[in-house]
Amino acid sequence: MMPGQDNSGAAYAPDQIPLFKRPADEGGTLLLSSRRRIMAVAKRRFARFSFDGTTMAGIARAAGVPFGALLAQFPDKLTLLMAVFDEGWESINLRLADIVITAVSAKDAALSMSAVMTRVLERDEDLARLLLFEGRRLHPDSGEIMVSKGYRCFTELCAEIAARGQRDGSFTKACHPRVIASMLVGAMENLQQDRLIAEQSGVSGPYEGGKIGSAVEVLVSSLRPGSP
């Protein structure tokens, strides 16, 4: 620290020594704290009021941060949504990567991944709503279909399992591994989407008590070599 500066880098005259000095890491801590509040509020609002029904100004007010501070971290609503997705996928993908490494076979890995995803989405309805109903957006400028980095990582893990399954005999070689991964991911997504809709309608019985896991197991078994 140079003479004539406090530990935040602000200059002052020699005869104007500040009475209170900002801790060196206070700025970073405050930024992290505001980011956490923003992400928590955004997750809740996107999940409950949809992407289109949520405003950046509303998120800033609910998070208790200045609107300019929000824009400094997230320049637009789509960037914020993708950050919420990536945060949600981060912990999921770490658990799924462990399954890929430790599972005895690709079939076991696929069933374990489905079980983990089911538990996560049942326990965190806000995350479930976002991943299942807001996960694909068109970029307003380019028209590109936007998916999060976390989702891309998830599909790569699924494709890795499919390729492994073709090597260990769990899955047929009649389809490309990415096609098999698409079938598995699509089935899980549709089952979880219908579960949420059924719960909303009060008719969730067909999806309770491990029935989603049983359905995924039927699909996985149907992909073995020699299956019709």
Secondary structure as UniProt FT lines:
FT   TURN            3..4
FT   TURN            7..8
FT   TURN            14..15
FT   TURN            24..25
FT   HELIX           26..49
FT   TURN            50..53
FT   HELIX           56..63
FT   HELIX           67..73
FT   HELIX           77..102
FT   HELIX           106..123
FT   HELIX           125..133
FT   STRAND          137..138
FT   TURN            140..142
FT   STRAND          145..146
FT   HELIX           149..168
FT   HELIX           177..201
FT   HELIX           205..207
FT   TURN            209..210
FT   HELIX           211..222
FT   TURN            225..226
//
